[in-house]
């Protein structure tokens, strides 16, 4: 059954009684009045990846059914297309209802987190003729806002997929060509979705940030197009007196620190994603080199953060790309040479499940986490990717906590539990 938005909004109002007590939208002079001290208190959060936007590697059990097919589903678009609406809707609704629950939010708060970043696709709000998407994810976004409010967590709503795909990654909803910027109608649809998100959720107290678009491919799309979109998106989201979050689009930080200066723009945060696993050379780094490279981010992060609130919106405890299907459905890993144009570095055996790792490997995981915590808290904070996974333990925040690999407590409001770990390493 397709969703009735009038019914959805009635449910939202019933679930979110705090809406009636929310502050009125402020004018420009009041834009700094936020309920979290960005730039002072540290953001410590997780991404709810693989929930409202499917990613085969996060929950591979949803995609096992396509193995051996000549044209298998590789993303959410083809998941819906291959299964047909009724079957896809049944499987997606079962997944949405179970992958994250309120107990997860209880755990997040108990583990010292203060934020969650919730990826969601444009198709949760706008599906047009010819698109196979199943709508319905918005209901679970609304539930997440209730759970966050119940347990004192702040929420970034992250538009993770745009019409035409802004990066060609499976996490945009549609793997392959990058067509978002090739048609102005795609950009306008994206802006319309941001307007919908802002009008529906911009006054919800738990919502403190709206990310205009995850990982637009600045290496393929003209940076001028990205920046124009960001400025137009900013004009929409700022009406709600929330933080407007800009992903760096894989561009230099100067593209943002020279543009989004205070006065002309307020309540803007820059989101950068730091991984050391998506090239053969990064996979070939020694553990010591991974630590050094993590710590080396301190200088640039601190400098950028002094000009615009800067957060590491995605990072991992993994030093290699061995997680099953991390590089795409049925694709191999660079680390063991099974990914195209890569070479053998080591075996992926005993690299994914904590229970199979040696004590030496577990110590390396602890050190890599602490290096990143120390480095990233020189800026305004971080969001770990992800809250949970099925088979990739080093990407699963909960498993890292329960196995004693993630520091507990994470730290005081203004001081990291890993403070000083990077002191022996160069500060660049």
URNOR-V602350 format. One record per residue. PSI is psi in degrees with one decimal (* if undefined). Layout:
psi=PSI
psi=PSI
This chain:
psi=131.9
psi=152.8
psi=140.2
psi=116.7
psi=-28.3
psi=-39.8
psi=-40.4
psi=-45.1
psi=-33.6
psi=-40.8
psi=-42.8
psi=-42.9
psi=-36.7
psi=-35.2
psi=-21.8
psi=67.4
psi=-22.2
psi=-18.4
psi=-37.8
psi=-20.7
psi=3.2
psi=152.5
psi=149.1
psi=153.7
psi=130.2
psi=167.3
psi=179.9
psi=-34.2
psi=-15.1
psi=9.5
psi=-18.2
psi=-5.0
psi=80.3
psi=160.0
psi=8.5
psi=140.1
psi=73.3
psi=140.9
psi=-12.4
psi=-75.7
psi=146.1
psi=131.8
psi=127.6
psi=109.2
psi=175.6
psi=154.3
psi=134.0
psi=56.0
psi=149.3
psi=4.5
psi=-72.8
psi=-7.3
psi=118.0
psi=143.5
psi=119.7
psi=-34.9
psi=-23.6
psi=-42.6
psi=75.3
psi=-22.5
psi=-26.0
psi=-22.3
psi=-4.3
psi=-32.5
psi=-16.0
psi=-2.7
psi=138.8
psi=-6.9
psi=150.3
psi=-30.6
psi=74.5
psi=159.9
psi=135.9
psi=-3.7
psi=-175.5
psi=-34.6
psi=-53.5
psi=-24.9
psi=-49.3
psi=-40.3
psi=-46.4
psi=-35.8
psi=-24.3
psi=156.8
psi=-49.1
psi=-46.5
psi=-43.5
psi=-42.2
psi=-41.4
psi=-44.4
psi=-40.1
psi=-42.2
psi=-38.1
psi=-40.4
psi=-49.1
psi=-38.0
psi=-13.6
psi=-24.3
psi=-44.0
psi=138.5
psi=177.6
psi=-30.1
psi=-33.6
psi=-38.8
psi=-35.4
psi=-46.1
psi=-44.5
psi=-47.1
psi=-42.2
psi=-28.1
psi=1.8
psi=9.3
psi=152.3
psi=-6.2
psi=154.9
psi=142.6
psi=123.7
psi=103.2
psi=138.2
psi=148.0
psi=159.7
psi=-29.9
psi=-9.0
psi=-18.2
psi=-21.2
psi=111.0
psi=131.3
psi=166.5
psi=137.5
psi=-8.7
psi=134.4
psi=-0.1
psi=149.0
psi=122.0
psi=161.9
psi=-14.8
psi=-25.0
psi=-34.0
psi=-38.5
psi=-27.2
psi=-44.8
psi=-42.1
psi=-40.8
psi=-36.3
psi=-37.3
psi=-48.3
psi=-41.0
psi=-44.6
psi=-40.5
psi=-26.8
psi=20.1
psi=27.8
psi=142.1
psi=152.3
psi=133.0
psi=123.2
psi=120.2
psi=111.1
psi=103.8
psi=-18.5
psi=134.9
psi=158.8
psi=133.5
psi=-11.1
psi=122.1
psi=-5.0
psi=-7.4
psi=3.0
psi=154.2
psi=-25.1
psi=-1.8
psi=-3.4
psi=-25.2
psi=110.1
psi=143.9
psi=-123.1
psi=149.2
psi=94.4
psi=3.5
psi=-46.6
psi=-3.9
psi=-9.3
psi=119.5
psi=-24.2
psi=-33.2
psi=-43.8
psi=-41.5
psi=-38.8
psi=-39.8
psi=-44.1
psi=-38.4
psi=-38.9
psi=-41.3
psi=-37.0
psi=-40.6
psi=-47.2
psi=-44.5
psi=-44.8
psi=-34.0
psi=-33.4
psi=-3.8
psi=-21.6
psi=4.9
psi=124.3
psi=-34.1
psi=-24.8
psi=117.7
psi=-15.4
psi=148.9
psi=118.5
psi=122.2
psi=-37.4
psi=132.8
psi=127.2
psi=51.8
psi=139.1
psi=83.3
psi=-13.0
psi=-11.1
psi=-39.3
psi=141.8
psi=127.8
psi=-29.5
psi=-37.8
psi=-42.9
psi=-46.7
psi=-37.8
psi=-42.3
psi=-43.9
psi=-42.0
psi=-38.3
psi=-38.8
psi=-39.5
psi=-41.6
psi=-23.0
psi=-52.8
psi=-26.1
psi=-15.2
psi=-17.1
psi=1.7
psi=47.4
psi=169.8
psi=129.4
psi=119.9
psi=129.7
psi=121.5
psi=147.1
psi=-3.2
psi=24.8
psi=26.3
psi=164.9
psi=147.8
psi=-25.9
psi=-22.8
psi=-17.8
psi=-39.5
psi=-25.4
psi=-9.2
psi=-50.3
psi=63.1
psi=149.2
psi=144.8
psi=-61.3
psi=-36.2
psi=136.3
psi=153.5
psi=47.1
psi=135.3
psi=144.7
psi=128.8
psi=121.2
psi=144.5
psi=127.8
psi=111.9
psi=153.4
psi=46.4
psi=-4.4
psi=30.1
psi=154.5
psi=-40.8
psi=-38.4
psi=-40.5
psi=-28.7
psi=-7.7
psi=144.8
psi=167.7
psi=-43.6
psi=-37.5
psi=-37.1
psi=-43.3
psi=-46.4
psi=-42.4
psi=-37.4
psi=-48.1
psi=-28.1
psi=-15.9
psi=-12.2
psi=-46.0
psi=-51.1
psi=-39.1
psi=-44.5
psi=-41.3
psi=-46.5
psi=-40.4
psi=-24.3
psi=-13.6
psi=-32.8
psi=135.1
psi=124.8
psi=131.4
psi=148.4
psi=100.8
psi=-12.7
psi=136.5
psi=170.2
psi=161.6
psi=-1.9
psi=136.9
psi=4.1
psi=173.8
psi=34.7
psi=-13.9
psi=132.4
psi=122.9
psi=15.6
psi=-35.7
psi=7.1
psi=154.9
psi=127.5
psi=13.5
psi=148.6
psi=-162.2
psi=148.2
psi=-33.8
psi=-40.7
psi=9.5
psi=8.9
psi=-3.6
psi=142.4
psi=142.4
psi=33.8
psi=179.7
psi=159.4
psi=125.8
psi=-43.7
psi=174.4
psi=144.0
psi=-1.7
psi=139.1
psi=27.1
psi=-9.4
psi=-36.2
psi=125.2
psi=-35.7
psi=-20.0
psi=-1.5
psi=145.7
psi=163.0
psi=-34.0
psi=-41.8
psi=-42.1
psi=-36.1
psi=-38.2
psi=-40.5
psi=-46.4
psi=-45.5
psi=-40.6
psi=-39.4
psi=-46.7
psi=-37.1
psi=-43.5
psi=-41.2
psi=-46.1
psi=-43.8
psi=-46.6
psi=-22.9
psi=4.4
psi=-19.2
psi=-152.2
psi=-3.6
psi=-158.3
psi=161.9
psi=119.9
psi=143.7
psi=110.5
psi=-177.2
psi=-37.1
psi=157.4
psi=166.1
psi=-43.9
psi=-6.5
psi=84.3
psi=-30.7
psi=-2.3
psi=8.8
psi=104.5
psi=-43.1
psi=-42.8
psi=-33.7
psi=-38.6
psi=-51.3
psi=-18.5
psi=11.1
psi=20.0
psi=-29.8
psi=130.6
psi=139.5
psi=122.2
psi=164.3
psi=-23.8
psi=176.1
psi=176.2
psi=-36.9
psi=4.8
psi=132.8
psi=147.9
psi=-20.5
psi=12.9
psi=131.0
psi=-10.3
psi=-38.3
psi=-0.5
psi=-37.7
psi=-8.9
psi=153.4
psi=142.7
psi=106.0
psi=*
